[in-house]
């Protein structure tokens, strides 16, 4: 037999093996579907990690080559994954955050004000609470424009341990006093589970910062409160990880969660972080939760706050967050990225002329 004939014979034999494999894989899929029915009837989870481990160990014990065991196990894990998908819903369908679980939008109500009802909110305030005089000035400026939500940091997570860390509970009391005087709602970051209870009387919306997105003890603790939670995306978090962080809060009993895109870390140095504007429509599509954008921390540049805010509203953001300070040059943190009052006036005026749904005056 010449080489061409031998090659054809081997290829024909391989085609028969491929056909057998195809039939066996589909047969496996049919069995997996039946297993899924039995599991649903018994209330069992589709995924059984112990069973998967046993099957992978069996492959290792019975493999005699020529394929390496690791390569075969990888191939079979893909088959396992496909079989799980045949058993029913995708793995995100049952998540509390999933729009497949709750088709209607979640609306956050704080007093008479709402986030997520189709209107668009503006959230503003200083990076950090520095003095009572400062927060009262900012509160008056926000009230002048009809802004309803005031943000301000009393506890400040800083990259350097030598930077201003915030005034703590005393700063939070100042923030609440100024907000109450001008009929505003307080949004502030709480950094530790132990600080949550003492902060509750002074907070209307609890913020979980980017560096705490996967602080699971904190997520569970704020999930046990009855206060809305503003959850910021982590510096390098995928959207899936972001949604699972929100799931921790909701699984603990609190369904009042706002997702905040605040920029992620990339190789780009032109901005402080890279604003992932595509995250907004994706999160709106995949979840039922309100989505907002922090244009200050995502860009770190005052000169592009306005166009990025417009971009956020244009793709469907329920709110935009921006930082405002009476004298940014004297600010104790993030001086270069905060708007002064004149800049804020122009910022609001330009936004309201473009977006009639923006809930300011």
C-alpha positions in Angstrom: 0.0 0.0 0.0 1.5 3.4 -1.0 1.6 6.3 1.4 -1.3 8.2 -0.1 -3.5 5.2 0.3 -2.4 4.7 3.9 -3.0 8.3 4.7 -6.6 8.0 3.3 -7.2 4.8 5.3 -6.1 6.5 8.5 -8.2 9.6 7.8 -11.2 7.4 7.1 -10.6 5.6 10.4 -10.3 9.0 12.2 -13.6 10.1 10.6 -15.3 7.1 12.1 -13.9 7.8 15.5 -15.0 11.4 15.2 -18.5 10.2 14.4 -18.5 7.8 17.4 -17.2 10.7 19.7 -20.0 13.0 18.4 -22.6 10.4 19.1 -21.2 9.6 22.6 -20.9 13.3 23.5 -24.5 13.9 22.5 -25.6 10.8 24.4 -23.8 12.2 27.4 -25.7 15.4 26.9 -29.0 13.6 26.9 -28.1 11.8 30.2 -27.0 15.2 31.7 -30.4 16.6 30.8 -32.2 13.7 32.6 -29.9 14.2 35.6 -30.8 17.9 35.7 -34.5 17.0 35.8 -33.9 14.7 38.8 -31.8 17.4 40.6 -34.6 20.0 40.1 -37.2 17.6 41.5 -35.0 17.0 44.6 -34.1 20.7 44.9 -30.4 20.1 44.4 -27.9 22.4 42.8 -27.0 21.6 39.3 -23.2 21.9 39.9 -21.7 19.3 42.2 -17.9 20.0 42.7 -17.3 16.7 44.5 -18.8 14.8 41.5 -16.7 16.8 39.0 -13.6 16.1 41.0 -14.3 12.4 41.1 -14.7 12.3 37.3 -11.5 14.2 36.8 -9.6 11.8 39.1 -11.1 8.8 37.2 -9.7 10.3 34.0 -6.3 10.6 35.5 -6.4 7.0 36.8 -7.5 5.5 33.5 -5.5 7.6 31.0 -2.8 5.6 29.3 -1.8 8.2 26.7 -0.8 9.4 24.3 -2.7 12.6 25.5 -1.4 14.2 28.7 -3.7 13.8 31.6 -4.0 17.6 32.2 -5.0 18.2 28.6 -7.7 15.5 28.7 -9.0 16.9 32.0 -9.2 20.3 30.5 -11.2 18.9 27.5 -13.6 17.1 29.8 -14.1 20.2 32.0 -15.4 21.9 28.9 -17.7 19.0 28.3 -18.9 19.2 31.9 -19.6 22.9 31.6 -21.6 22.4 28.4 -23.5 19.6 30.0 -24.4 21.9 33.0 -25.7 24.5 30.5 -28.0 21.8 29.0 -29.5 21.1 32.4 -31.3 24.4 32.5 -30.8 28.1 33.2 -27.5 29.9 32.9 -25.6 30.3 36.2 -26.5 34.0 36.5 -30.2 33.6 36.0 -30.9 32.8 39.7 -28.8 35.7 41.0 -30.9 38.2 42.9 -29.2 41.0 40.9 -30.1 39.5 37.6 -32.7 41.1 35.3 -33.8 37.6 34.4 -34.8 37.1 38.0 -36.5 40.5 38.3 -37.4 42.1 34.9 -38.6 45.4 36.4 -36.2 48.1 37.5 -35.4 48.5 41.1 -36.2 52.0 42.3 -34.3 53.5 45.3 -36.5 55.8 47.4 -34.9 58.2 49.9 -37.6 60.4 51.4 -39.5 61.9 48.5 -36.6 61.4 46.1 -35.9 58.4 43.9 -33.0 56.9 41.9 -33.8 54.5 39.1 -37.3 55.6 38.0 -36.2 57.0 34.6 -35.3 60.4 35.8 -31.6 61.4 36.1 -30.0 62.5 39.3 -26.9 64.5 40.1 -24.9 63.7 43.2 -22.3 66.2 44.3 -20.2 67.2 47.3 -16.6 67.5 48.6 -14.2 64.6 48.4 -13.7 64.9 52.2 -15.4 66.6 55.1 -12.8 69.1 56.3 -14.8 71.5 58.5 -18.4 72.5 59.3 -18.0 75.7 57.4 -16.9 73.9 54.3 -19.8 71.4 54.2 -22.3 74.1 54.9 -21.0 76.1 52.0 -21.2 73.1 49.7 -24.7 72.1 50.9 -26.0 75.6 50.1 -24.4 75.5 46.7 -26.1 72.1 45.9 -29.5 73.3 47.2 -29.3 76.3 45.0 -29.2 74.0 42.0 -31.8 71.6 43.3 -29.3 68.8 43.8 -30.9 66.4 46.3 -28.0 64.1 47.2 -24.8 65.3 48.9 -21.7 63.1 49.0 -18.8 63.6 51.3 -16.1 61.5 52.9 -15.8 61.3 56.6 -13.7 58.1 56.5 -11.1 58.3 53.7 -9.2 55.3 52.4 -6.0 56.7 51.0 -3.2 55.1 49.1 -0.6 56.6 51.4 -0.9 56.2 55.2 0.4 59.7 55.6 -2.4 61.4 53.7 -5.5 62.9 55.3 -7.7 60.0 56.5 -10.9 62.0 57.3 -12.5 63.3 60.4 -14.4 60.1 61.2 -17.7 60.2 63.1 -17.3 63.9 63.9 -17.0 64.6 60.2 -20.1 62.5 59.5 -22.1 64.5 62.1 -21.0 67.7 60.4 -22.1 66.4 57.0 -25.5 65.3 58.3 -26.0 68.7 60.0 -25.3 70.6 56.8 -27.4 68.3 54.7 -30.4 68.5 57.1 -30.1 72.3 57.1 -30.6 72.3 53.3 -33.0 69.3 53.0 -30.4 67.1 51.3 -29.7 63.4 51.6 -26.3 62.1 52.8 -24.1 59.7 50.9 -20.9 58.7 52.6 -18.4 55.8 52.6 -18.3 53.3 55.5 -15.1 51.3 55.5 -15.5 48.7 58.2 -18.3 46.4 59.5 -17.8 47.8 63.0 -18.4 51.4 61.9 -21.8 50.7 60.2 -24.0 50.7 63.2 -22.7 54.0 64.6 -22.9 55.7 61.2 -26.5 54.7 60.5 -28.2 57.7 62.2 -26.2 60.1 60.0 -26.4 58.3 56.6 -29.1 58.1 54.0 -27.2 56.0 51.5 -24.2 53.9 52.5 -21.3 54.0 50.1 -19.0 50.9 49.7 -15.8 52.2 48.1 -13.9 50.6 45.2 -11.2 49.2 47.5 -13.9 47.5 49.6 -15.9 46.0 46.8 -14.8 42.5 47.8 -14.7 43.2 51.6 -17.3 40.5 52.1 -17.8 41.0 55.8 -18.6 44.7 55.1 -20.9 43.7 52.2 -22.8 41.3 54.5 -23.0 43.9 57.2 -24.5 46.7 55.0 -26.8 44.0 53.6 -28.3 43.6 57.0 -29.3 47.3 57.2 -32.4 49.0 55.8 -30.3 51.7 54.1 -29.7 51.9 50.4 -26.1 51.0 49.4 -24.1 52.6 46.7 -21.5 50.0 45.6 -18.5 51.1 43.6 -16.8 48.9 41.1 -13.3 47.7 42.2 -10.2 49.1 40.5 -9.6 45.9 38.5 -13.0 44.2 38.9 -14.8 42.5 36.0 -18.5 43.2 35.7 -19.2 39.7 36.8 -17.2 40.2 40.0 -19.0 43.5 40.5 -22.4 41.9 40.2 -21.4 39.1 42.6 -20.4 41.8 45.1 -23.8 43.3 44.8 -25.2 39.8 45.3 -23.5 39.6 48.7 -25.5 42.6 49.8 -28.8 41.4 48.4 -28.3 37.9 49.7 -28.0 39.4 53.2 -31.5 40.9 52.9 -30.9 44.4 51.4 -32.3 44.8 47.8 -31.7 48.6 47.7 -28.4 48.6 45.8 -27.0 51.2 43.4 -24.1 50.2 41.1 -21.4 52.8 40.5 -18.9 52.7 37.7 -15.9 54.7 38.8 -13.2 53.8 36.3 -10.9 50.8 36.2 -7.2 50.5 36.2 -5.6 50.1 32.8 -2.3 51.0 31.1 -3.6 54.5 30.2 -2.1 57.4 32.1 -4.0 60.3 30.5 -6.7 59.9 33.2 -6.6 58.8 36.8 -8.6 55.6 35.8 -10.2 54.5 32.6 -13.9 55.2 32.5 -15.6 52.0 31.2 -18.7 53.7 29.8 -19.8 50.5 28.2 -20.4 49.1 31.7 -23.5 51.3 32.1 -25.6 49.7 29.3 -24.3 46.2 30.1 -25.2 46.5 33.8 -28.6 48.0 32.9 -29.2 45.0 30.6 -27.9 42.3 32.9 -29.3 43.7 36.2 -32.4 45.5 37.5 -30.4 47.8 39.7 -29.8 51.6 39.2 -26.5 52.4 37.7 -24.5 55.6 38.2 -21.1 57.0 37.1 -18.5 58.8 39.2 -16.9 61.0 36.7 -14.5 62.6 39.2 -12.7 59.5 40.3 -12.8 57.8 36.9 -11.1 60.8 35.1 -9.3 62.8 37.8 -9.5 65.7 35.4 -11.8 68.7 35.7 -11.4 69.6 32.0 -13.3 66.5 30.9 -15.9 66.1 33.7 -18.6 67.7 31.5 -18.3 65.5 28.4 -17.9 62.3 30.5 -21.0 63.2 32.5 -22.9 63.8 29.2 -21.7 60.4 28.0 -22.9 58.7 31.2 -26.4 60.2 30.9 -26.5 59.4 27.2 -25.9 55.7 27.7 -28.5 55.5 30.4 -26.9 56.2 33.7 -29.5 57.0 36.5 -27.1 59.4 38.2 -23.7 61.1 37.9 -21.4 61.8 40.9 -19.0 64.8 40.9 -16.9 66.5 43.5 -17.4 70.1 44.5 -15.3 72.2 46.9 -15.4 75.9 47.9 -11.6 76.3 47.3 -10.2 73.1 45.6 -6.6 74.4 45.7 -6.9 74.2 49.6 -8.6 70.8 49.7 -7.0 68.2 51.9 -7.6 65.5 49.3 -7.9 65.3 45.5 -7.5 69.0 45.1 -7.0 68.9 41.3 -10.2 67.1 40.4 -12.8 69.0 42.4 -14.9 71.8 40.9 -15.1 75.2 42.5 -18.5 76.8 42.8 -18.2 78.8 39.6 -17.2 75.7 37.6 -20.1 73.8 39.2 -22.6 76.4 38.1 -21.4 76.1 34.5 -21.3 72.3 34.8 -25.0 72.1 36.0 -26.2 74.7 33.5 -24.7 72.9 30.5 -26.0 69.5 31.7 -29.6 70.7 32.2 -29.7 72.3 28.8 -28.7 68.9 27.3 -30.7 66.5 29.5 -34.2 67.8 30.4 -34.8 64.7 32.6 -32.0 65.7 34.9 -33.5 66.3 38.3 -32.0 69.6 39.2 -33.2 73.2 38.8 
